[in-house]
Amino acid sequence: MSPLCPRFFAAVGATPGQAHDIQLAVYSLAIVGAYMLLHTASPFLTLFGLISIGLSFPLAYFLYTSAATVSKPLSVLSVVSIFVIMGIAVDDVFFFIDMFR
């Protein structure tokens, strides 16, 4: 089953609206990756920048579930935070790449 399949999100407890928002976040990440490749002109920096962005989501979810001791499923606000986390991570990647140059 594909990670972009709505049945995948239903299996982990997401509502159809949340599944749609997560799909949009994945498509946004693909567009950001294409822009990052144009900006950096380096597939290596783009790949590891996207990996660092991708690794920020499990960390945020871990902090959400353990530090906040929340046992309820993801809310609408939690799904919207995906876009905020991605925006901050992309900004950090561009900042570090420009400072390195």
Secondary structure, 3 states (H helix, E strand, C coil): CCCCCHHHHHHCCCCHHHHHHHHHHHHHHHHHHHHHHHHHCCHHHHHHHHHHHHHHHHHHHHHHHHHCCCCCCCCHHHHHHHHHHHHHHHHHHHHHHHHHC
